Amino acid sequence: MKRQTKVALCLLALLLLPCSTEMVFAQQSDNYRNRLRNAHVKVEETNLPIVFINVGGKTILRNDYIAAKMKIIHNGNGQKNHADTVAYPGQHIDYEGWIALKYRGNSSFDQSDKKPYSFRTLESNVLPDYGGQKKKVKILGMPKDNKWALIAPWCDETMFRDVLSFELARPWFDWVPRAQMCEVFLDGTYYGVFALSEMVSKGKNRLNLSEPGEVEGDLTGDYHVSIDHGYDPHFTSRYRPWQSLDGSRIAYDRQVIYEYADPDDDEFADLPSGTRTALHNEVNKMEESFMADDWNNPDGGYRQKIDVQSFIDYMLATEVSMNIDGYRLSTHLYKHGEKRSEAEGLDPRWKTTLWDFNLAWGNGNYYGGQDTDRWQYELNLHYQWDDFYVPFYWYRMLQDENYVDELKHRWQQYRQGNHSNGRLMQTVDSLATLLKSGGAAERNEMAWGIFKRDYIWPLYYYASSYDDAVNYMKGWIGKRLQFLDRHLLPPREVETEPIDIASGWNTDIVAESLPANNYTTAAVDGSQRTFYAEVLRGSGGLPTNRLITSGNENATYRLSPYDGLNALTLRQINQSGTIEFDFPVETTELFILATSGNGDANVRVQLHYADGTTADMGNYTIRDWSVRTDALQGNEAVTALGNVSRINNAYASDNHYCLFDFSIPVDDKPLQSVSFTSTNYAYASVMAVSALKPSSTDVQEIAVHSSALSQPAAIYNMGGMRINEMKRGINIVRMSDGTVRKIIKK
């Protein structure tokens, strides 16, 4: 027997062996750039499906497929799966068979140690290029197809940003990919947590696209393109991207590039002549509709060429997550042919779907990816050196008042549905619990040491632990929702209640008498100036009743007495302080009244709940208190305040000093305290806290059986501590007949 034949048979035998964690082969470092911190991680049991890939030590390629064997163990949701298939025989095999395997991804490949894969399920070990047949199969409950991806979370420390984006979008789009979190072994070596996902492709259970063909002599077909990097082959838009919202500035040195998806470039040769040109024409007609004289005609114009609601859903999915690749990369557009649509009752207009959100949800450290208070669609205006621009038609649609009205209405629907604060946070928590409860997140960390690395491109926030990564994301999401609400929802009227502070004030920055140095302990800025009370001087003084209603958030605050400590002041970088409430507060939104001296202050905020958990809410900016009339931005809480010198009791020459406020989203559980940490050298002064009042529907009796003679027997605060009398806010009252009620005292 020839040596080559022996080697081939040995490799085939290895591929057909039962999967177990004892196999010794792994990819070589020059192929995989293997930087596993621990190549010996074991999986005794897990709640996630286990994916075994065996290539027998062969080199996996980036551009060409190789044959491999795959086995997936999945005993059902909520059941344990065991990696040792010898010790645990009889487990449910979700899929076992041959696949065509290669690496995939652009930056997700180049910048990651953990590589993503594409694979095709096959009838045999013969690749399609050599006459083999692809095989459509169901995997992990996802409908039959032969084209799949293994997304490899690397820079995403939560490991579920893609899956979160798909799940949130599912009720709104015609189709978005389904995905299942799993753990992967390659040639017996553990490579951590992946997401096994459908790919954006033409299959019957996906985009449902038919092959282009001739119908009654006319060339027609279904098409799918992606706006992306423009790797050859590709075609370019006839229209240059805009560098202004109104199109007055055009980036003549930039192009929008479309890549072929369905059909892809290799398929055109087997399709009717002119198919490629027909696809180009469909894109051209769509783009031309935005430049026609009647482009914004409600009954015509661009609305005849695109499904407006689908584009709105893409915009909202991109903006709520601040996906820095949005619009310009990994952006998929597809359509059904006119003849097929007419025959089957389909919509022939261009639609959108989603892909690639690993740099979203506050994850990227460039192009403002960490920001919560800007629009991703404005990228062309601010980052004009990039090669990949937002296509002009996204700006064009925003010139259409009807489109903007529909966008705002759709956001209202989102916020009443699965994008409400509560439901969105529940989705985040459920995904995090999925990865934590069976130990997958811990094993991934053992393998890769993500939270111990000094640099991972392009992280903005380096978490100290998995919980820290999830908390950062939740804090970022809360602020992002606030930004979108303020721009897309009608102006709101809030009803708030000041919170009494038990401890945390460390300075007195309000002079109620002179000399100011005797009646204060600190200044607001470096020139030793501080606020004064109205009783001392009416003009520019803080009110005698200490009540302030913000002109920005419309929240009501009660300042602490002026003759005692009345502020938390932070003067040094990394200096921290915690404001403890009199009793735990139930609210969905916390309002902070503050100011800064010596420039704008940056503070990091953490919320502490009565159940012992902490949420990192990220960084907030508190503006410098000196704001003259011509520099007012409209988001000041209080203007026209004065100050007095602690050195010589001299009042400011004019009253142009301000207080500012901002709000912080709160989880649906009692909040006990809030911490602030200064991240620069400005003087930050927090002066009051208020809470959004619970709506009447939030105050309900827990028990319904109580007699008229029943009397309160014991009163508890929301933290479970017994108190002598009911406090303002929510109280838990145990009645003499044993029933329990929730009672709010105003």
N, C-alpha and C positions, 0 to 999 in steps of 0.2 A: 504494500500500500504506500502510495506517495506521501511524503512528509506533509505537503499542503493539505491533502485530504484528511490526514490524521488530525491536524490542527483544527480544521473546519468541524470535524465530528466532535472533537473535544469541546469546542466553543458551543456547539449546538446542544451537547449534553448538559453543559452548565446552565444554559438558558432554560432548559426544561426541568431543572431541579426544583423541588418545592422551595418556596421562599422561606428563609429564616434569617435571623440576625447573625448567624455564624459565618456567612460567606465572607471571603477575605478580599475580594476585588474592590477597588475604588478608582475613581478617575485620577489620573496623574496630575501633578500640580501644574505642569506646563500646558495641560489641556484645560483643566477646570480652574486654574489659579486657586487651588484649594487652600483656603485660609481658616479652615475649621479650628477653633480653639480646643475642641475635644472631639476626636474622631471615634470615640468609644462609648457614646451615649446609648444606653439601652432603653427600650420601651417595654416595660413589663405589661402594662395595660394602659389604654387610652380611650377616651370617649369620642375621638375623631377617627374617621376612616384611615387605614394605613395603606399607602401606595408603595408597592415594591416594583422597582425598575431594574431589570438585569440586562446589561449589555456585554457581560463577559469581559470587561476590561477594555472594550473597544473605545476609540476616541469618538466623543460626541462632537458633531460639527455644527457650525452656525448657519450655513447656507444650504446644506444638503442633509437629507434624512439618512439615518442608519436604522437597521432592523434591531428591535429590542423586544424583550418579553415583559409584560406588565401583569401584576396580580394586585387586586384591591380587596382588602378584608374590611367588611362592614357588616356588623351584626345587628344593625338597626339603631335608630335614634334612641339615646338614653342607655344603650347597651355598651359593655366594655369590649374592646377589640385587643387582641394579643398579638404581638409581633412574632413570638415564637410559635410558628405554625406546627412544629413537631410536638411540642408539649401540649398544645391546645388544638388538636385536630377537630374537624367538624365545624369550624367556623364558617360563616356565610361568605362565600366568594362573590363579590359584586360583579367583578369582571376578571377574566383571565384570558390572555391571548397575546397575539403579536401586535406590535405597533411600529410605526415609522416615527422616529424621534429625532429632534434637532433642538438647538438652542433658539430662543426668540428674544425680541426686545431691542431697544436702542440704548437709551441711558440706563434702563433697568438691567441690561446686560453689561455694558461697558463700565458702569460705576458700582457694580455689586459683586460681592464675593459669592453670594448665593444666586445661582443663575436660573432664569425662567426657561421653560421648555414649551415647544409645540409638539403635539403628537397626533398621528392619524391611526385609527384602529384598522387592522388589516385582516384579511382572510387567512393569510399564511405569512411565512417569513420572507416572501418575495416582495420587494418594494414595487410600488406602482411604476416607477421608471423602467423596471425590468419585466413588466407584464403582470405584476401582482395586482390584486383587487382590494380596494378599500372596503370596509365593512361597517355599516351603521349599527351602533349598539347604544343601549341605555347605560348610563353610568351614574351611580349615586342618586337615582331617582330622576335624573335629567333626561329629557326625551332623546330618542335615537338620533345619532349623527355620527360622523366619522372624524370630525375636526375639533380638537380640544386643546386647552392650554393649561399649563401648571404655572400660575402666577407665583413669583417668589418674593414675598415681602422682605425687603432689606432696609431701605431707608425709612420705611414705615414701621415705627416701633410698636404700634398697636397691632400690626399685621392684618388689619381688616378694613383699611380705607377703601379699597376697591369694592369689597363685598358690601360694605355699608352704603356706598354710592348706588350700587345696583339695587339693593333692597329698598332704599328710599324712593328710587325712581320707578320701581315696578308698577305701582298703581296708575301711573300717569302716562307712560309710553306704550306704544303698540307692542314693543318688545325690547327688553334689555337682557344681557347675559345672566344666566343662573350660575351660581358657584357654590362649592362646598369646601370648607376648611378641612385640611387633612395633614397627615404627617408622612414624610417621604423617606424611603431608603433607596439608595443607588448602589447596586452591587454590594449590598450588605452593610453599607455605611449610612448612618443616620444623618440626613441633611435638613431636618427641621420642619417647620410649619410652612405649607404652601396652600394655595387656593386652586382647586381643580375647577376649571371654568369652561363654559361654552365660549366659543369664539364668535365674533361678529361675522357671520357667514350666511350664505344663501339658502341653507337647508329648509325643508318643509316646516320644521319646528322652530325655526329661527326667523330670518327675514322673509322666508317663503318667496324666494325669487325663482323665476323660471329662466331657462336658457334663452338667449335672444334667438329669434328666428324670423322667417318671412311669413306673414299672415296676409293672404289674398294679394300677394305680390309686393306688399309694403314691409320694409324692415322694421321690426318692433322688438321690444325686449325689456327685461327688468335689469336695472343697473345698480351697482354699489361702488362708491368711491370713498376714499379717505383723504382728508387734507392732512398732509404729514411732511416729513423731512424731504421727500422728493427723491428717494433712491431710485435709480433707473430700473425699469422704464417708468415714465410718468408724463403727464401733460400739464400745461400751465394755464391759468386763468387769463382771459383777454383783458381783465381789468386789474389795475394796480391797487394795492390797499391804500386806505386813507390814513392820514396822520392828524385829522381833525374830525369832530363829530359831524360837521356839516359838509364835509368833502371839499372844503376850500384849500386844503393842503393834501397833496397826493404824493405817496412814496414811489416815485418813478423808478427808483433803483431797487425795488423789492417786487417779488412775485408771490402769488398764492399758487401752491402746487397741489395737484390732485394725483393720488396714486391709484392704480387699478386694483380693485378688490374682487368684484364679481361682475363680469368675467375678469380673471387676472390675465396678465400679458401672455402667458403660455397657452391660454385657451383660444385666443383670437384666430389662430390659424385653422382651427377646426370648426369655426362658426361662419355663417354666411358672410360673403365679401361685403365690406363696408360697415361691419359691426362696430369697429373701433371709432370710425367717424361718426356713426350714429350716437354713440355714447358721448362723444365730445359735443355734438350738437345739442344733446339734452342738457348738459351743463351750461353751454353757452346761452340757450334759451332761458334757462332759469336766471342766470346773472343779468341778461339783457332786460328781463322784466323789471328789475329794480331801477333801470335807467330810462324806461319808457316815459312818455309824456304823462300817461295816466297811471304811473307806477303805484300810487297809493289809493287808487279807486277801490272802494270797499267791495265792489262786485267784479273786479278785474285786476289788472296790474299784476304785481308779484304774487298776489293771493291765488292766482290761477296756476302758479308754478310750484308753490311750496305749501305744505300743510302748516299753517301758521301756528297752531297749537303745539305741534311737535317741535317747532323751532323755539317757541316760548318755554316748553318744558326743558329743552336743552339749555337754554339761557339760565333758567332758574337752578338747574342741577349744577351748572358750572359756577354760578355766582354764589350760591349758598355754601359751596365747598371751597370757593376761591381757588379753583383748579388753574394753576399757572400755565398749564398746557392747553387750556380750554380754547375753543374756536380755531386755533392755529395748528395744533398737532393732535394726532389720534382722534380726529373728528370725522365721524362716519355719516355719510349721506346715502340714501338709497331711494329707489322709486320702482313702481310697477309700470309696465308698458301700457299705452293707451288702449290697444286692442284687447289685451287680456283683462284690463280693468273694466272695460265696457262689457265683456262677456261674463265676468265673474263678480261684478259689483264691487271692485276694489277702487281705492283712491290712487290715481296716477301721479299725484304730486310728490315732490321730494319730501322725505321725512328724515328724522335724525334718530340716532341711538347713542349709547354711551360706551366708553372704553378708556381705561388708563387713568386712574385717580390716585395713584400712589403719592403724588406730590401735592395733593389737595388737603383740605381741612387743616390749614395752618402749618403745613409740613415743610414747605420750601423756604430757603433763606435768601432767595433772589426774586427780583421783579415784584416785591411786595407780597410774596406768598404767605408771609406770616401776618399780614395786616387783616383787620376785620372791618376797616372803615373806608374801603375804596372798592372800585368796580374792576373786575378782571377784563371786561370788554374794552376798557380804556388803555390797554397795554400799548397800543401804537402811539398814543399821545405822550407816554412817559418814558418808554424804553426803545428809542428809535434806532439803536445800534444792533438789535437782534435781526437775524436773517428771516425769522418766521413771524409773520404778521397776522393779525385778525383780518379776515376778509371784509371788504367794504360793505357788504350787504347787511352785516349786523348793525353798523352805524346807520345805514339807510332806514332800516325798520324803525329805529328809535326816533326818526323824524316823523313817523306816522302816529298821530295822536290816538288812532284806533288801536294800533298795536300796543302802545304804552298802556292804554286803558285795559286791554285784554291781559297784558302782563300783570298788572296790579290785581285784577280780579282773580287770575289764576293763583297768585301768591296767597290771596285770602283763602282760597280752597286748600292750598297746601297747609296753611297754618291751622286750619280747622280739621285737617286730616293727620297723616303720619309725620308731618313736619311741626306739629305742636311741640312745645318744649318738653312736655312730659313723655310723649310717645317717641320723640327722637332720642331723648336720653335713655329711654328704656331699650331702644334698639341698640344703642352703643353698649349699654350694660350687658345685654344678653349676649352680644358677640364677645365681649371681654370675658364674661363668665364661661362661655363655651371654651375659650382657649385656656382659661386658668383652672377650671374645676377638675379637669382630667390630667393636669400637669403639662400640657403641650407648651404653654408659654415658658414654663420653667425649663423644659428640655431644650427648646430652641435657644434659650439663653445659655444653657450649658454648652451647646454645640458651637455657638457663634460669639458669645460674650458681647452682645450688642451694647449693653449698658455700661461696659467697662472700656469702650473704645473712645479715643480722643477725637476721632474725625470720621464721620460718615457723610458723604455727599448726598443731598444738600441740606442736611437737617438744620432747622432753625432752633429747635428746642431739644436739648440733650437731657433726656429723662434719666433719673437715677434708678428707676425700677419700672416694671410693667404697669403697676398701679399708677405711678407718676405719669407715665405716657398717656394713659387713658384719661386721667384727670386733666392734664393739659389740653387734650382734645376737647373734652366736655366744656372746659372754661372758654376755649376759643369758639366753640359752636354757639354758646350762649351769647357772646358778644356779637358774633356774626348775625345771628337772628335779630338782634336788636337793630343793627344797622339796616338790614333789609326791611324790617318793619317800619322804620322811620321814613324810608323812601318809597315804599310800595303800599303801605296801608294808610287809611285816612288818619288824620291827627287824632291822637287819643286823649281822653280825659282820665287822669289817674286820681285815685283817692288813696292817700297815704296816711300813716300814723307815725309820729316821732317815736323813736326807741329810747327808753331810759337806759343809761349806761351805769353799770355797777363798778367798773374799773377800767383803767387803760389810759385816762388823760394824764399827761406828764408835764404840761406847761399851762400857765395862765397867760394868754396873749391878748386879753381885753382889759383895758384900764377903766375902772369905774370911778376913779378919783385921781387927783394929782398929789404928789409927784408920781408920774407914771412908773418910775422905777420901783416905787414901793408897792404898787398895786398890780404889778405883773411880774412874771418870773422869766419871760423870754420875749424875744422880738420875732416878727414875721420874716424879716430879711436881715441882711448883713449890716445895714446902716442903722440898726437898733430902733426901728420903727414898729409900732404895734397898733392894733385896733383900739378904739375907745367906745364906751357906752353912750347911748343917747342922753342919759341923765347928766353926763359930763358936758356934752356939746351936742346940740340937736342936729346940726348940719353934718352929715357923714357918719353919724354914730349908729351903733347897733341897737336894735329896738329894746325898750325897757322890758317888754313882756317876753323877750328872747325868742319869739316866734318868727320864722322866716319862710316865705313861700317862694320857691324858685321860679325865676322867669324862664328857665331852660327846661327842666324836667317837670315843672309844675308840682313838685313835691313839697310837703310841709315839714319843716324841721323845728326842733326846739333846742336852742343853744344851752349849754350847761351854765349854771350861775357864774356871773362875772367876778364874784369875790372868791372864787376857788379855781382849781385846775379845770380848764375848759377846752383843751385841745391835745391831740397827739401830734407832737412835732418831731420830725426826723431830719437831722442835719448832716449825717454822714452816710456815705455809700455803705450799703449792706446793714444799716441800722434798722431794727425792726421794733414793732409795737403791736400789741393786741388789745382790741376794745371788746370787753366782756359785757354782754347784755344782762339786765336785771333778771330776765327769764327767757327761755328759748322762744323764738319767734317763728311762726308759720307764715311764710310768704313765698311768692314766686319771684320777687324782685326787691333788691336792696338798693337804697339811694344814699350816696355819700356826698356830704357838703365839705368842701376843702378849698384851700388856696396854697399858693407857693410864693416864695421869695427867692431872690438871686437866680432868676430864670425859671423855666418850666421844670417841674419835678416829675420824675418817673417812679412809679411805685408798683410793686408786684403785690397782688391781693390774694389772700387765701381765706376761704370760708371754713369754719369749724362747726360741725353739726353735733347735736346733742347725743347722737349715737356713737360718737367717737371718730367719725370719718372726717377727712379733710379734702377740700377741692381747691386745686390751684387754678385761679381764674385769669392768670396771665398779667400783663403789664397795662397800666393806665397812666395817662399823662394828665397832670394838674398844671394848668397854665399859671404863669407869673401874674401876681395880683395887680401889677401896674398896667392898666389898659386905658389909654385915652380914647375919647369919643370916636375919633376917626379910625381907630383900630378895633372897635368892637366887632365881634364875629357873630353875635346873635345867640350864642350858646352860653352866655354868662348867667349864673344863677342870681347874683345881686351885683348891681353897679353903683357908682357914685358914692362909694364909701371913702372915709378919710382915714388918716392915721396920725399918731402922735409920737414924738421922739421920746425914748426912755432916757436920753442923755440930758436934754434941756427943756422937755415938755412943750416943744414947738409943734404946732399942728402943720400938716401938709398944706402947701399953698393952694392946691385945688383938690377936689375929691374925685379921683379917677382910679380908685382901687376896687377890686372885685373879689367876690367869692364865686366858685364854680361847683357844679355837681355832675355826677355821672351815676349810672345805675349798673347793677351787677345781677345777672340771672341767678336764681337760687333753686336748688333741687326741692322736690316735694317732700321735705321732712324738716323738723324743727332745727332752727339755726341758733347756735349758742354764742358765737363770737366771730370777729373778723380781724385778720392780721394784715399789716402793711409793712413792706420792706422797701427801703429806698434803694434805687439802682443808679443814682447819680448824686451829685453834691449840692443840688438845690435844696432849699428849706421847704419841706412839705408839711402842711398843717391840716390835719383832719379835725373838723369842728362839730359835726353832728351826723347822725344816721337816722334814716327813716325807712319804713317798710311799706310796700304795696299792701293795702288791706285785702284780706280774703273776701271774695264775693260771697253773697248770701248762700250760694249753693255749696260753699265750702264749710259752712257752719251747720252741722247736722247733729242730731242726737244719735249716739251710738246705740242706745237701747230704746225700744218703743213701748216697753211695758213698765209703766210707773203710775202709781196711784196718786190721787189728788192730795193725800195726806203725807206723801213721801217728802222728806226734807233732806237738805245736804248734810252728809255725814263726814265727808272728807274732801279736801280740795287739793289738787296737784297741778303743777305747771307742766308744760309740754316735755320737759326733761324727766318727768316722773318724780320730782321732788315735792314732798308735801309742804303746803304753804297755809298760812293762817286765814287769809282772805283772798278773794278773787282779784287778780291783777288785770290791767289793761291787756287786751289781746285774748288769746284762747286759753281756757282753763278746762281741766278734766275734773268733773265733779262726780263723786260717788254718793248716790242717794241712800237714804236710810232703808229703802226696800231692796238694796243690793244692785240696783241698776246703775248704769254709768252714762253720763251725758257730756257732750262737748258744749261749752257755753262761752260765748265771746262777750267781753266787757269792753265797752267803748269809753 
